[in-house]
């Protein structure tokens, strides 16, 4: 079966910035398991929990 060729691996999509927004729940950060992005006093804060007080 010399007519079969292996297709090249597709390129992964480019990374994107995760942005927390006031009034919405925290966002899980891709590629960083267990970390969540929060919007606290208008600032983007990464914490190892979904609850900012922990």
C-alpha positions as a Python dict, from the first residue, in 0.01 Angstrom:
ca = {
    (1, 'X'): (0, 0, 0),
    (2, 'X'): (250, 255, -111),
    (3, 'X'): (-23, 508, -196),
    (4, 'X'): (-101, 583, 171),
    (5, 'X'): (72, 877, 338),
    (6, 'X'): (64, 989, 698),
    (7, 'X'): (-76, 1340, 736),
    (8, 'X'): (137, 1586, 936),
    (9, 'X'): (20, 1675, 1285),
    (10, 'X'): (-192, 1991, 1286),
    (11, 'X'): (-44, 2289, 1469),
    (12, 'X'): (-198, 2355, 1810),
    (13, 'X'): (-406, 2669, 1838),
    (14, 'X'): (-227, 2975, 1975),
    (15, 'X'): (-267, 3040, 2350),
    (16, 'X'): (-524, 3295, 2454),
    (17, 'X'): (-547, 3526, 2753),
    (18, 'X'): (-813, 3429, 3006),
    (19, 'X'): (-985, 3737, 3149),
    (20, 'X'): (-1205, 3738, 3458),
    (21, 'X'): (-1493, 3985, 3454),
    (22, 'X'): (-1664, 4152, 3750),
    (23, 'X'): (-1992, 3982, 3838),
    (24, 'X'): (-1896, 3649, 3679),
    (25, 'X'): (-1757, 3338, 3852),
    (26, 'X'): (-1382, 3265, 3845),
    (27, 'X'): (-1235, 3102, 3533),
    (28, 'X'): (-1018, 2787, 3532),
    (29, 'X'): (-681, 2871, 3379),
    (30, 'X'): (-596, 2637, 3088),
    (31, 'X'): (-264, 2459, 3131),
    (32, 'X'): (-248, 2538, 3502),
    (33, 'X'): (-465, 2277, 3678),
    (34, 'X'): (-618, 2387, 4006),
    (35, 'X'): (-566, 2762, 3947),
    (36, 'X'): (-846, 3012, 3891),
    (37, 'X'): (-848, 3368, 3760),
    (38, 'X'): (-1051, 3615, 3967),
    (39, 'X'): (-1138, 3980, 3919),
    (40, 'X'): (-1075, 4140, 4260),
    (41, 'X'): (-1110, 4518, 4285),
    (42, 'X'): (-1070, 4541, 3907),
    (43, 'X'): (-742, 4344, 3909),
    (44, 'X'): (-678, 4004, 3747),
    (45, 'X'): (-564, 3770, 4026),
    (46, 'X'): (-466, 3401, 3989),
    (47, 'X'): (-543, 3190, 4297),
    (48, 'X'): (-523, 2816, 4367),
    (49, 'X'): (-894, 2806, 4459),
    (50, 'X'): (-1234, 2906, 4325),
    (51, 'X'): (-1301, 3103, 4645),
    (52, 'X'): (-1092, 3422, 4674),
    (53, 'X'): (-1092, 3413, 5056),
    (54, 'X'): (-911, 3076, 5075),
}
